[in-house]
Amino acid sequence: MSSSPDLSRVLPRVLIVSRRTVRKNKFVDFVGEYHLDLIVGYGAVPVIVPRVAGVHALLDSFEPIHGVLLCEGEDIDPSLYDSADAGTGTDGSLSPEQLEAVRRLHPSDAAIDHEKDSIELRLARRCLERNIPYLGICRGSQVLNVACGGSLYQDVEHELVGPDTVQHINYGDYDGHRHPVRVLPGTPLHEWFAGDLLAGGDDGAQQQLMVNSYHHQGVRRLAQRFAPMAFAPDGLVEAFYDPDTYSPGDGRFIMGLQFHPERMRKPGGSGDEFDYPGCARAYQEFVRAVVAYQEKTAVPHLPRGAPVPAPPKLSKEMERRRKVISRSFSLAKDMYLSGGRIKPAEQRDLDAGAEFLESNTASLSVQQEKRLKQMGATVRNASGYLNSLKVSGVREAAARALMAEMTVNQLSDLAAFYGTMGKICSEVLDTKLQALHVNVNLHE
């Protein structure tokens, strides 16, 4: 780990959601110091997201987000993932008797924290949609798997039955407990621990690692997006990643570790010496990706008092397209105010704007592209939709009667028509202007 990060620059921000506990009869939010120390030590700033009611709706206020680290916490609400393939109980989940036994054995973990679930799943999905670097430790790996459609064992001891049993949790030896995992070759985990892997398995061909773990749940069905990196002897997935988005130097990192590399430290001494040099690599490579992501998405910073530069001049083609879409929106507004009257020439302009919206989706996320195409269809169909509201002298009364027959969704679409068009247009223009601004800077 570097002795200290470079404080002469604005460091990237890593969001970490706190966990709730009770101290002196009051709720207290906390995050393990090992996580914070490693993030700071490698050159990023941890930003703690408090587990407080309503925070799930305020995540935009934590922007810019350059990385997300999710770690320990309570069990994830089983209603958020499919447990129908569990094979126990009549509905595929644990029986009431089994659930009660789990609650007695793991009282601090078996409680469900719905607010934490909501905050963390939203953050995980935001990372997946925007390719923001994500590292999940323990519960954080389970959140990542659930966010992508995977499922969990509600309790490994009850559901993962086989000849090779593994103790995944030891309340009497939290830090010292270890169990073996088989590390798959060709994965980042294998690279990090290559010099310390031990021969294992009946034939000695497996490459094993002794890890610290503290969990009673785990991945049952790994989401299709991910590839496993390590298995426990009982078959439980102990580590996984997205191979298509793994390139820390390019700001891409999506990974889940069920075990705790941050706690794998040698007893005695200062507590800073890890079992293996590779233990800290997950955090080191994660922060490397976070730094690269910040650089890739940075908006140029102007010194205080510096004049704001003029926006880059649009090319002739971009200016033509801007006029097309502006004309299209202007016509849509006029149609609404006039009750749907439109000339054939104006209809052609409207179709041109719709075509632009539906086809111009480069550099957008899947969600943005879908919304853009929906707006294109809305603009294209505006004439026919509003023509249905044409009436004679009692136009307003007839329109009200017609709307009374519309569904809630149709009314919502109509009410949101102009606000949504403006928002989508703004997003597209911002994306293209930012890209153009970067290109201008590169050629200067």
C-alpha angles and dihedrals in degrees: 000000000000115000092239136346122250103269093184090085135051105268122221119262123241116192117218121181115223127231123231125234137159122253124171090350092304132103113253127189118215145168124203111262094223090066093047094046093052094047093050093042093057095048113271135105118240112222111197115218106206118230093234129141112272098017090113087071094049101058093115087066090064093062135155092062114183097170144355127218116187120184140156128004147117126313116290114249104266090218087071093066138037112265095165091109093057094104096217129098125013095286098038095262131099117288118250089254092053092047091052090051090051092050091051093048097042105027097157094048103036093065112100119232105197095183092053089047091052095047095046098043090051091050092047092051091047089054092048093049095047100030091242110168111264131188119184120192120191105320088015090064090051091050089053092050093048091047088059096047101268125134138227141221105247088211122005094203093057099037108031100068121169145116094279109063121186130197103228096176134036114183091189095055108028098163099030099049115112136174131177126260129189111234117211118227120242094036131112090247091057090050093051095050099030095122095049105043115124129215111254145157128068092295096037090239097114119095109225139188130194110232139182116238136173112182142104096198130059148160114307101170114020112220113254092243093066137072122210120244101182141014132199116230089260090059098257115147107244099177138013141165144183105259092194093059101038112115110113093186089059094046096258121129129140113165144148127201118187092192127066114249090170091063097046096104131142115256118252126015122067095325091237096102113095126214088243133012087238093065093085095041093088090061094039094053092041092055090045088057091046091053091048091048091052091051092046094051100033120133112218110264118225121210115243111277094016115136115256108247118239114257113265115270112255120237117248090258093050091047090051091051092047090055091047094054093041090052090048093052091046090054092048090054092048090049091054093049094045096045097254104309112150136163122231091248090052090050089059090053090049092051091049091055091048091050090052092051094047097047106032098083103126116140093011129124120250090255093050091047092051092049091047093052090048090053091049090055090047092053092045092051096041093100096054093041095051094041087067086066094057111119138153126252093326093054096135094049092047091048091053090050091049093049090050087064093050123099123250090252093052092050091047091051091051094048092048094044100104098031091053094046091052092048094048092047090051092050093050094047092047091050094049096042091049091050090047091048090053091049091050091051092049092054097045 
